[in-house]
Amino acid sequence: MTQRATQPAPAAPGRVAIALGFAVLCLSYGLNAMDRQVFYPLVPEIREEFGFSLDQAGLLATGFTLGLALTGVPAGYLLDRMSRKTIVIASVVVYSAGTLAIPLASGFLDMAVYRLVSGVGEGVQATAIYAIVGAYYFHRRALAAGFIGVAFGLGVFLGPVIGQGLAAAAGTWRTPFYVFGAAGLVVAVILLVTVPRAMSEAVAGRAGAPDAGDYDHVPATPYNRNTLAFGITSAVSGLVFYGFLGLYPTFLREALEFAPGQAALAASLVGFGAMMALPVGWLADRVDQRILMAVGFVGTAASALLAYTVATGAAAQYVLAFLIGTFASGVLFTNCTTVLQRSVRPEHVGAGRGCSSSPTTSPPRSPG
């Protein structure tokens, strides 16, 4: 396979086609977030039916992140060599198939496999989408990533609310997985039709393009000291964020005795916080991103500590959930993604993005 940098650039599409393609990419990533979030509020019902221990339930809740970790670097490598559009579509089909299979599980092992498959698809899709916007919106990649972050936040907000509503209406926890899995297959077809190849396969920094420039000061290899450091930073932020989300609704329901609707709303408000990715992305194109990342880690640590050890009322948990979404997703995820792309040469934006898809997974324990 030839390197993407040597491939001829596709003909430029119109603004409407680009806007539609970008909107559909955002839609697909919002569905990705909904797909991730729907499992968490339903953990108590799944535990009750299968008799899973708290550790088993926690591993299932966050187990998909192992798929994110396993696919990050390989996906980044392939994205610099294959069609990004094809990879996005295939990844949506893969995670949708994993989601559809979860209600068919007979026990812990096969459900864990289905969660892993979902994580593989979700991780590859995230890597591909950020590679697309990082290449096409080269000089405003953080702002473009902010729009993707808003879509993610909206999905995080809607996933628990819609999922809990579907489960309550149908009287079974299985229904939301069927609905979201089928929706993913529909979105895959829409992506095929609407995303222009000239957008998905754009090569940032190519000769003669407006974003061309001298990048000799950037290491020739995408795997350098900076990508290693920021990759570790991404792994830590992923561990914290998904570790928090994994049993947060269970903690609210079982330790603080929240009603199912209250727990789902708290989990959803994390998504509202994640929507702060847009102003953060605008800022990240203008200031030192290392400062923003430091603020994100401090804010995440303080908010999570208060949520799990101090706050007991619904109002306080709602505020803290919003703040955790703001700092952990809106600030950290947006900056970890784009600072890695800035640590590599333009032709390696896929590999740079792949280094950030490395959240660590573990079975979190519900405090109290």
C-alpha positions as a Markdown table, in Angstrom:
| # | Residue | x | y | z |
|---|---|---|---|---|
| 1 | Met | 0.0 | 0.0 | 0.0 |
| 2 | Thr | 1.3 | 3.5 | -0.8 |
| 3 | Gln | 1.5 | 6.3 | 1.6 |
| 4 | Arg | -1.4 | 8.7 | 1.7 |
| 5 | Ala | 0.9 | 11.6 | 1.0 |
| 6 | Thr | 1.6 | 10.3 | -2.5 |
| 7 | Gln | -2.0 | 9.8 | -3.5 |
| 8 | Pro | -3.6 | 12.4 | -5.8 |
| 9 | Ala | -6.0 | 14.8 | -4.1 |
| 10 | Pro | -9.7 | 14.3 | -4.9 |
| 11 | Ala | -11.6 | 17.1 | -6.6 |
| 12 | Ala | -12.8 | 19.7 | -4.2 |
| 13 | Pro | -16.5 | 19.4 | -3.2 |
| 14 | Gly | -18.9 | 22.3 | -2.7 |
| 15 | Arg | -19.4 | 23.9 | 0.7 |
| 16 | Val | -22.9 | 22.3 | 1.1 |
| 17 | Ala | -21.4 | 18.8 | 0.5 |
| 18 | Ile | -18.6 | 19.5 | 3.0 |
| 19 | Ala | -21.1 | 20.9 | 5.6 |
| 20 | Leu | -23.4 | 17.9 | 5.1 |
| 21 | Gly | -20.5 | 15.4 | 5.4 |
| 22 | Phe | -19.2 | 17.1 | 8.5 |
| 23 | Ala | -22.7 | 17.1 | 10.1 |
| 24 | Val | -23.1 | 13.3 | 9.4 |
| 25 | Leu | -19.7 | 12.6 | 10.9 |
| 26 | Cys | -20.8 | 14.5 | 14.0 |
| 27 | Leu | -24.1 | 12.6 | 14.0 |
| 28 | Ser | -22.3 | 9.2 | 13.8 |
| 29 | Tyr | -20.0 | 10.1 | 16.6 |
| 30 | Gly | -22.9 | 11.3 | 18.7 |
| 31 | Leu | -24.5 | 7.8 | 18.2 |
| 32 | Asn | -21.1 | 6.3 | 19.2 |
| 33 | Ala | -21.3 | 8.2 | 22.5 |
| 34 | Met | -25.0 | 7.1 | 23.0 |
| 35 | Asp | -24.0 | 3.5 | 22.3 |
| 36 | Arg | -21.2 | 3.7 | 25.0 |
| 37 | Gln | -23.4 | 5.3 | 27.6 |
| 38 | Val | -26.5 | 3.2 | 27.3 |
| 39 | Phe | -24.9 | 0.3 | 29.2 |
| 40 | Tyr | -24.1 | 2.2 | 32.5 |
| 41 | Pro | -27.6 | 3.0 | 33.8 |
| 42 | Leu | -28.7 | -0.6 | 33.0 |
| 43 | Val | -26.0 | -2.3 | 35.0 |
| 44 | Pro | -28.3 | -2.9 | 38.1 |
| 45 | Glu | -30.9 | -4.7 | 35.9 |
| 46 | Ile | -28.2 | -6.7 | 34.1 |
| 47 | Arg | -26.6 | -7.7 | 37.4 |
| 48 | Glu | -29.9 | -8.8 | 38.8 |
| 49 | Glu | -30.7 | -11.0 | 35.9 |
| 50 | Phe | -27.3 | -12.7 | 35.5 |
| 51 | Gly | -26.2 | -12.6 | 39.1 |
| 52 | Phe | -22.9 | -10.7 | 38.2 |
| 53 | Ser | -20.7 | -9.5 | 41.1 |
| 54 | Leu | -19.9 | -5.8 | 41.4 |
| 55 | Asp | -16.4 | -6.5 | 40.0 |
| 56 | Gln | -17.9 | -8.4 | 37.0 |
| 57 | Ala | -20.4 | -5.6 | 36.3 |
| 58 | Gly | -17.7 | -3.0 | 36.5 |
| 59 | Leu | -15.5 | -4.8 | 34.1 |
| 60 | Leu | -18.4 | -5.2 | 31.7 |
| 61 | Ala | -19.2 | -1.5 | 32.0 |
| 62 | Thr | -15.7 | -0.3 | 31.2 |
| 63 | Gly | -14.5 | -3.4 | 29.3 |
| 64 | Phe | -15.1 | -1.7 | 25.9 |
| 65 | Thr | -12.2 | 0.6 | 26.6 |
| 66 | Leu | -9.9 | -2.3 | 26.2 |
| 67 | Gly | -11.1 | -2.3 | 22.6 |
| 68 | Leu | -10.2 | 1.4 | 22.3 |
| 69 | Ala | -6.7 | 0.7 | 23.7 |
| 70 | Leu | -6.0 | -2.3 | 21.4 |
| 71 | Thr | -7.1 | -0.5 | 18.2 |
| 72 | Gly | -5.6 | 3.0 | 18.6 |
| 73 | Val | -2.1 | 2.5 | 17.2 |
| 74 | Pro | -3.1 | -0.1 | 14.5 |
| 75 | Ala | -6.0 | 2.1 | 13.4 |
| 76 | Gly | -3.8 | 5.2 | 13.2 |
| 77 | Tyr | -1.3 | 3.2 | 11.1 |
| 78 | Leu | -4.0 | 2.1 | 8.7 |
| 79 | Leu | -5.6 | 5.6 | 8.5 |
| 80 | Asp | -2.4 | 6.9 | 7.0 |
| 81 | Arg | -2.5 | 4.2 | 4.3 |
| 82 | Met | -6.2 | 3.3 | 3.6 |
| 83 | Ser | -9.4 | 5.1 | 2.9 |
| 84 | Arg | -10.6 | 6.9 | 6.1 |
| 85 | Lys | -14.2 | 6.9 | 4.8 |
| 86 | Thr | -14.1 | 3.1 | 4.4 |
| 87 | Ile | -12.6 | 2.7 | 7.9 |
| 88 | Val | -15.3 | 4.9 | 9.5 |
| 89 | Ile | -18.1 | 3.0 | 7.9 |
| 90 | Ala | -16.6 | -0.4 | 8.7 |
| 91 | Ser | -16.1 | 0.6 | 12.4 |
| 92 | Val | -19.7 | 1.8 | 12.7 |
| 93 | Val | -20.9 | -1.6 | 11.4 |
| 94 | Val | -18.6 | -3.4 | 13.9 |
| 95 | Tyr | -19.6 | -1.6 | 17.0 |
| 96 | Ser | -23.3 | -1.8 | 16.0 |
| 97 | Ala | -23.0 | -5.6 | 15.6 |
| 98 | Gly | -21.4 | -5.8 | 19.0 |
| 99 | Thr | -24.2 | -3.8 | 20.5 |
| 100 | Leu | -26.9 | -5.9 | 18.8 |
| 101 | Ala | -25.3 | -9.0 | 20.3 |
| 102 | Ile | -25.2 | -7.9 | 23.9 |
| 103 | Pro | -28.9 | -8.7 | 24.6 |
| 104 | Leu | -28.2 | -12.2 | 23.2 |
| 105 | Ala | -25.5 | -13.0 | 25.7 |
| 106 | Ser | -25.9 | -16.0 | 27.9 |
| 107 | Gly | -23.4 | -15.1 | 30.6 |
| 108 | Phe | -20.4 | -13.0 | 31.6 |
| 109 | Leu | -17.8 | -14.3 | 29.0 |
| 110 | Asp | -19.8 | -13.8 | 25.8 |
| 111 | Met | -21.1 | -10.5 | 27.0 |
| 112 | Ala | -17.6 | -9.4 | 27.7 |
| 113 | Val | -16.6 | -10.4 | 24.2 |
| 114 | Tyr | -19.5 | -8.4 | 22.7 |
| 115 | Arg | -18.5 | -5.3 | 24.8 |
| 116 | Leu | -15.0 | -5.7 | 23.5 |
| 117 | Val | -16.2 | -5.8 | 19.9 |
| 118 | Ser | -18.2 | -2.7 | 20.5 |
| 119 | Gly | -15.1 | -1.0 | 21.9 |
| 120 | Val | -13.0 | -2.0 | 18.9 |
| 121 | Gly | -15.5 | -0.4 | 16.5 |
| 122 | Glu | -16.0 | 2.7 | 18.6 |
| 123 | Gly | -12.3 | 3.2 | 19.0 |
| 124 | Val | -11.5 | 2.9 | 15.4 |
| 125 | Gln | -14.3 | 5.2 | 14.4 |
| 126 | Ala | -13.1 | 7.9 | 16.9 |
| 127 | Thr | -9.6 | 7.6 | 15.5 |
| 128 | Ala | -10.8 | 7.9 | 11.9 |
| 129 | Ile | -13.1 | 10.9 | 12.5 |
| 130 | Tyr | -10.5 | 12.9 | 14.4 |
| 131 | Ala | -8.0 | 12.1 | 11.6 |
| 132 | Ile | -10.4 | 13.4 | 9.0 |
| 133 | Val | -11.1 | 16.7 | 10.7 |
| 134 | Gly | -7.4 | 17.0 | 11.7 |
| 135 | Ala | -6.4 | 16.8 | 8.1 |
| 136 | Tyr | -9.2 | 18.7 | 6.4 |
| 137 | Tyr | -9.3 | 21.5 | 9.0 |
| 138 | Phe | -5.6 | 21.5 | 9.5 |
| 139 | His | -5.0 | 25.0 | 11.0 |
| 140 | Arg | -8.3 | 24.9 | 13.0 |
| 141 | Arg | -8.2 | 21.3 | 14.1 |
| 142 | Ala | -8.9 | 22.0 | 17.7 |
| 143 | Leu | -12.0 | 24.0 | 16.9 |
| 144 | Ala | -13.2 | 21.3 | 14.5 |
| 145 | Ala | -12.5 | 18.8 | 17.2 |
| 146 | Gly | -14.6 | 20.9 | 19.5 |
| 147 | Phe | -17.7 | 20.4 | 17.2 |
| 148 | Ile | -17.0 | 16.7 | 17.3 |
| 149 | Gly | -16.8 | 17.0 | 21.1 |
| 150 | Val | -20.2 | 18.7 | 21.2 |
| 151 | Ala | -21.7 | 15.8 | 19.3 |
| 152 | Phe | -20.0 | 13.4 | 21.7 |
| 153 | Gly | -21.4 | 15.4 | 24.7 |
| 154 | Leu | -24.9 | 15.3 | 23.2 |
| 155 | Gly | -24.7 | 11.6 | 22.7 |
| 156 | Val | -23.5 | 11.2 | 26.3 |
| 157 | Phe | -26.5 | 13.2 | 27.5 |
| 158 | Leu | -29.1 | 11.4 | 25.3 |
| 159 | Gly | -27.8 | 7.9 | 25.7 |
| 160 | Pro | -28.8 | 7.2 | 29.4 |
| 161 | Val | -32.0 | 9.2 | 29.1 |
| 162 | Ile | -33.2 | 7.4 | 25.9 |
| 163 | Gly | -31.9 | 4.1 | 27.0 |
| 164 | Gln | -33.6 | 4.2 | 30.4 |
| 165 | Gly | -36.8 | 5.4 | 28.7 |
| 166 | Leu | -36.7 | 2.6 | 26.1 |
| 167 | Ala | -36.0 | 0.0 | 28.8 |
| 168 | Ala | -38.9 | 1.3 | 31.0 |
| 169 | Ala | -41.3 | 1.4 | 28.1 |
| 170 | Ala | -40.5 | -2.1 | 26.9 |
| 171 | Gly | -40.1 | -3.6 | 30.4 |
| 172 | Thr | -36.7 | -5.1 | 29.5 |
| 173 | Trp | -33.1 | -3.8 | 29.5 |
| 174 | Arg | -32.5 | -5.5 | 26.1 |
| 175 | Thr | -34.5 | -3.1 | 24.0 |
| 176 | Pro | -32.1 | -0.1 | 24.0 |
| 177 | Phe | -29.3 | -2.3 | 22.6 |
| 178 | Tyr | -31.4 | -3.5 | 19.7 |
| 179 | Val | -32.5 | 0.1 | 19.0 |
| 180 | Phe | -29.0 | 1.6 | 19.1 |
| 181 | Gly | -27.5 | -1.3 | 17.2 |
| 182 | Ala | -30.0 | -0.9 | 14.4 |
| 183 | Ala | -29.5 | 2.9 | 14.3 |
| 184 | Gly | -25.8 | 2.4 | 13.8 |
| 185 | Leu | -26.3 | 0.2 | 10.7 |
| 186 | Val | -28.6 | 3.0 | 9.3 |
| 187 | Val | -26.0 | 5.6 | 10.0 |
| 188 | Ala | -23.3 | 3.5 | 8.2 |
| 189 | Val | -25.4 | 3.7 | 5.0 |
| 190 | Ile | -25.8 | 7.5 | 5.5 |
| 191 | Leu | -22.1 | 7.9 | 5.9 |
| 192 | Leu | -21.5 | 6.0 | 2.7 |
| 193 | Val | -23.8 | 8.3 | 0.7 |
| 194 | Thr | -23.0 | 11.7 | 2.2 |
| 195 | Val | -19.3 | 12.0 | 3.2 |
| 196 | Pro | -17.3 | 13.4 | 0.2 |
| 197 | Arg | -14.1 | 11.5 | -0.5 |
| 198 | Ala | -12.3 | 14.8 | -1.0 |
| 199 | Met | -13.0 | 15.6 | 2.7 |
| 200 | Ser | -12.3 | 12.2 | 4.2 |
| 201 | Glu | -9.1 | 11.6 | 2.2 |
| 202 | Ala | -7.6 | 15.1 | 2.5 |
| 203 | Val | -3.9 | 15.2 | 3.1 |
| 204 | Ala | -2.8 | 18.1 | 5.4 |
| 205 | Gly | 0.3 | 20.0 | 4.4 |
| 206 | Arg | 0.4 | 18.6 | 0.9 |
| 207 | Ala | 2.5 | 20.5 | -1.6 |
| 208 | Gly | 0.7 | 23.5 | -3.2 |
| 209 | Ala | -2.2 | 23.4 | -0.7 |
| 210 | Pro | -3.1 | 26.4 | 1.5 |
| 211 | Asp | -2.0 | 24.5 | 4.6 |
| 212 | Ala | 1.4 | 23.5 | 3.2 |
| 213 | Gly | 4.4 | 24.5 | 5.3 |
| 214 | Asp | 7.8 | 23.5 | 6.6 |
| 215 | Tyr | 7.6 | 20.7 | 9.1 |
| 216 | Asp | 11.3 | 19.8 | 9.3 |
| 217 | His | 11.3 | 20.7 | 13.0 |
| 218 | Val | 8.8 | 17.9 | 13.7 |
| 219 | Pro | 10.3 | 14.4 | 14.1 |
| 220 | Ala | 10.0 | 12.2 | 10.9 |
| 221 | Thr | 8.5 | 9.3 | 12.8 |
| 222 | Pro | 5.0 | 9.6 | 14.3 |
| 223 | Tyr | 6.2 | 7.7 | 17.4 |
| 224 | Asn | 8.5 | 10.1 | 19.1 |
| 225 | Arg | 9.1 | 11.6 | 22.6 |
| 226 | Asn | 6.1 | 13.9 | 22.4 |
| 227 | Thr | 3.6 | 11.3 | 21.2 |
| 228 | Leu | 4.8 | 8.9 | 23.9 |
| 229 | Ala | 4.3 | 11.5 | 26.6 |
| 230 | Phe | 1.0 | 12.7 | 25.4 |
| 231 | Gly | -0.1 | 9.1 | 24.7 |
| 232 | Ile | 0.5 | 8.3 | 28.4 |
| 233 | Thr | -1.5 | 11.4 | 29.3 |
| 234 | Ser | -4.4 | 10.2 | 27.1 |
| 235 | Ala | -4.3 | 6.8 | 28.8 |
| 236 | Val | -4.4 | 8.3 | 32.2 |
| 237 | Ser | -7.3 | 10.6 | 31.3 |
| 238 | Gly | -9.2 | 7.7 | 29.7 |
| 239 | Leu | -8.7 | 5.6 | 32.9 |
| 240 | Val | -10.1 | 8.4 | 35.1 |
| 241 | Phe | -13.0 | 9.3 | 32.8 |
| 242 | Tyr | -14.3 | 5.8 | 32.0 |
| 243 | Gly | -13.4 | 4.5 | 35.5 |
| 244 | Phe | -15.7 | 7.2 | 36.8 |
| 245 | Leu | -18.5 | 6.5 | 34.3 |
| 246 | Gly | -18.4 | 2.8 | 34.7 |
| 247 | Leu | -20.2 | 2.5 | 37.9 |
| 248 | Tyr | -21.3 | 6.0 | 38.6 |
| 249 | Pro | -25.0 | 5.3 | 38.0 |
| 250 | Thr | -24.7 | 2.2 | 40.1 |
| 251 | Phe | -23.1 | 4.2 | 42.9 |
| 252 | Leu | -25.9 | 6.7 | 42.8 |
| 253 | Arg | -28.6 | 4.1 | 42.9 |
| 254 | Glu | -27.1 | 1.6 | 45.4 |
| 255 | Ala | -25.0 | 3.8 | 47.7 |
| 256 | Leu | -27.0 | 7.1 | 47.5 |
| 257 | Glu | -30.4 | 5.5 | 46.8 |
| 258 | Phe | -31.2 | 7.7 | 43.8 |
| 259 | Ala | -34.2 | 6.7 | 41.7 |
| 260 | Pro | -33.3 | 5.3 | 38.2 |
| 261 | Gly | -34.4 | 8.5 | 36.5 |
| 262 | Gln | -32.2 | 10.6 | 38.8 |
| 263 | Ala | -29.1 | 8.4 | 38.2 |
| 264 | Ala | -29.7 | 8.5 | 34.4 |
| 265 | Leu | -30.0 | 12.3 | 34.5 |
| 266 | Ala | -26.8 | 12.7 | 36.5 |
| 267 | Ala | -25.0 | 10.4 | 34.0 |
| 268 | Ser | -26.5 | 12.5 | 31.1 |
| 269 | Leu | -25.2 | 15.8 | 32.6 |
| 270 | Val | -21.7 | 14.5 | 32.0 |
| 271 | Gly | -22.6 | 15.0 | 28.4 |
| 272 | Phe | -23.6 | 18.6 | 28.9 |
| 273 | Gly | -20.2 | 19.2 | 30.4 |
| 274 | Ala | -18.5 | 17.4 | 27.4 |
| 275 | Met | -20.2 | 20.0 | 25.1 |
| 276 | Met | -17.7 | 22.6 | 26.5 |
| 277 | Ala | -15.3 | 21.0 | 24.0 |
| 278 | Leu | -16.4 | 23.7 | 21.5 |
| 279 | Pro | -15.2 | 26.8 | 23.4 |
| 280 | Val | -12.2 | 24.8 | 24.7 |
| 281 | Gly | -11.3 | 23.8 | 21.1 |
| 282 | Trp | -11.5 | 27.5 | 20.1 |
| 283 | Leu | -9.1 | 28.3 | 22.9 |
| 284 | Ala | -6.8 | 25.4 | 22.2 |
| 285 | Asp | -6.0 | 26.9 | 18.8 |
| 286 | Arg | -4.7 | 30.0 | 20.5 |
| 287 | Val | -3.0 | 29.1 | 23.8 |
| 288 | Asp | -0.5 | 26.6 | 25.1 |
| 289 | Gln | -2.4 | 23.3 | 25.2 |
| 290 | Arg | -0.3 | 22.0 | 28.1 |
| 291 | Ile | -1.8 | 24.6 | 30.4 |
| 292 | Leu | -5.3 | 23.5 | 29.4 |
| 293 | Met | -4.5 | 19.9 | 30.0 |
| 294 | Ala | -3.1 | 20.7 | 33.5 |
| 295 | Val | -6.3 | 22.6 | 34.3 |
| 296 | Gly | -8.3 | 19.6 | 33.0 |
| 297 | Phe | -6.6 | 17.1 | 35.3 |
| 298 | Val | -6.9 | 19.3 | 38.4 |
| 299 | Gly | -10.5 | 20.0 | 37.7 |
| 300 | Thr | -11.3 | 16.3 | 37.0 |
| 301 | Ala | -9.6 | 15.2 | 40.2 |
| 302 | Ala | -11.3 | 17.7 | 42.4 |
| 303 | Ser | -14.8 | 17.1 | 40.9 |
| 304 | Ala | -14.6 | 13.3 | 41.1 |
| 305 | Leu | -13.3 | 13.4 | 44.6 |
| 306 | Leu | -16.2 | 15.5 | 45.7 |
| 307 | Ala | -18.8 | 13.4 | 43.8 |
| 308 | Tyr | -17.7 | 10.1 | 45.4 |
| 309 | Thr | -16.8 | 11.2 | 48.9 |
| 310 | Val | -18.7 | 14.4 | 49.8 |
| 311 | Ala | -21.8 | 15.1 | 47.8 |
| 312 | Thr | -24.9 | 13.1 | 48.7 |
| 313 | Gly | -27.8 | 15.3 | 47.3 |
| 314 | Ala | -29.1 | 15.2 | 43.8 |
| 315 | Ala | -28.4 | 18.8 | 43.0 |
| 316 | Ala | -24.8 | 18.5 | 44.1 |
| 317 | Gln | -24.3 | 15.4 | 42.0 |
| 318 | Tyr | -25.8 | 17.0 | 38.9 |
| 319 | Val | -23.4 | 20.0 | 39.2 |
| 320 | Leu | -20.4 | 17.7 | 39.8 |
| 321 | Ala | -21.4 | 15.4 | 36.9 |
| 322 | Phe | -21.5 | 18.5 | 34.6 |
| 323 | Leu | -18.0 | 19.6 | 35.9 |
| 324 | Ile | -16.5 | 16.1 | 35.4 |
| 325 | Gly | -17.8 | 16.1 | 31.8 |
| 326 | Thr | -16.4 | 19.6 | 31.3 |
| 327 | Phe | -12.9 | 18.8 | 32.6 |
| 328 | Ala | -12.5 | 15.1 | 31.7 |
| 329 | Ser | -14.1 | 15.2 | 28.2 |
| 330 | Gly | -14.4 | 18.8 | 27.1 |
| 331 | Val | -10.9 | 19.9 | 28.2 |
| 332 | Leu | -8.8 | 16.7 | 28.4 |
| 333 | Phe | -10.2 | 14.7 | 25.5 |
| 334 | Thr | -10.2 | 17.6 | 23.1 |
| 335 | Asn | -6.6 | 18.6 | 23.9 |
| 336 | Cys | -5.2 | 15.1 | 24.1 |
| 337 | Thr | -6.5 | 14.4 | 20.7 |
| 338 | Thr | -5.3 | 17.5 | 18.9 |
| 339 | Val | -2.0 | 18.0 | 20.7 |
| 340 | Leu | -1.0 | 14.5 | 19.5 |
| 341 | Gln | -1.7 | 15.5 | 15.9 |
| 342 | Arg | 0.4 | 18.6 | 16.4 |
| 343 | Ser | 3.3 | 16.3 | 17.6 |
| 344 | Val | 3.6 | 14.6 | 14.2 |
| 345 | Arg | 4.0 | 15.7 | 10.6 |
| 346 | Pro | 0.8 | 16.4 | 8.6 |
| 347 | Glu | 1.0 | 13.1 | 6.6 |
| 348 | His | 0.9 | 11.2 | 10.0 |
| 349 | Val | -2.3 | 12.8 | 11.5 |
| 350 | Gly | -3.9 | 9.3 | 11.6 |
| 351 | Ala | -1.0 | 7.8 | 13.5 |
| 352 | Gly | -0.9 | 10.8 | 15.8 |
| 353 | Arg | -4.6 | 10.4 | 16.6 |
| 354 | Gly | -4.2 | 6.7 | 17.1 |
| 355 | Cys | -1.7 | 7.3 | 20.0 |
| 356 | Ser | -4.5 | 8.9 | 22.0 |
| 357 | Ser | -6.9 | 5.9 | 21.7 |
| 358 | Ser | -5.4 | 4.2 | 24.7 |
| 359 | Pro | -7.6 | 4.4 | 27.8 |
| 360 | Thr | -6.9 | 1.8 | 30.4 |
| 361 | Thr | -9.7 | -0.4 | 31.6 |
| 362 | Ser | -10.2 | -2.0 | 35.1 |
| 363 | Pro | -13.2 | -3.1 | 37.1 |
| 364 | Pro | -14.0 | 0.0 | 39.2 |
| 365 | Arg | -15.4 | -0.5 | 42.6 |
| 366 | Ser | -18.4 | 1.5 | 43.7 |
| 367 | Pro | -17.5 | 3.6 | 46.8 |
| 368 | Gly | -19.6 | 2.9 | 49.9 |
